[in-house]
């Protein structure tokens, strides 16, 4: 039985990844600062560690039997939506770099065979909406739009350097915006799809929500199950260097609002306000991940159809809890 360590297993993607690896027959240890918020972890063992500390990384990468894990999936990061990325530049650069430095080093020195790093579409430069899709090499010459993207590029390079020196197989995925049930939906770290689901769930039919900017920024959103398919295929594959994973269905933020409103069955008015908007557009090629058999299975409408009811139920449960407390 293969043994996998999932770092960031208390978070959105990490907790789903643990479930997926269990289905694939792995023995899994999860590690995070916290347990998953919305369901029990499916991990065989869950350790609470601050991975900014080297000794904690060294403890985490050793199995109960005293050997290295077969596979390490590094998803732990100080992470949030665009508001958080702009407000917490220093925390992101410090905390996520420390986690990546120590976890890459501990994994390589312990003899981990395969190391997965969750990078981001934020490593690419800003784009115009109609620009041709970028392939992975276009991350260089580098010009990420925000410090989160620079930290990811540095961590990618560090993983590759350790891979070369220690013979550790490195797999680097650059995720696009990913959403789905059991993701952060309030509190300041939530990303656009969850934030908009929450706002639309909270208003009456015909009500108004506020969104940052004019709503014309173009994005592609990936449903969690599609992303997990990509992570799993990539880790089993021979694909080296950065690999984009994401659905090629480009929509404006205004269109995203329209899809959520349709799923909610509400008429929604939008008030555009000042706020951090991020890049104008992101258009990527997906030839590399497609070449190993990946295909998106969930349209934005399908994914929102599964995510909106979950966010709505969370909001209702939170309101009931407030009333009874
Ligand atoms: P998340 O915030 O839900 O999960 C990250 C987890 O890392 C959290 O549970 C957090 O507690 C943990 N963590 C942070 N600092 C830690 C530390 N010092 N020690 C131990 N654990 C720590 O975020 P997510 O959406 O699940 O993202 C997972 C990974 O994927 C991140 O690396 C993120 O940058 C990357 N990514 C996500 C998206 C997306 O749209 N969700 C897009 C691109 C890249």
Boltz pocket constraint, residues with backbone or C-beta under 6 A from the ligand:
constraints:
  - pocket:
      binder: B
      contacts: [[A, 7], [A, 8], [A, 9], [A, 10], [A, 11], [A, 12], [A, 13], [A, 14], [A, 31], [A, 32], [A, 33], [A, 34], [A, 49], [A, 50], [A, 51], [A, 52], [A, 74], [A, 75], [A, 76], [A, 77], [A, 78], [A, 79], [A, 80], [A, 95], [A, 99], [A, 118], [A, 119], [A, 120], [A, 121], [A, 174], [A, 175], [A, 176], [A, 177], [A, 178], [A, 179], [A, 184], [A, 191]]
      max_distance: 6.0
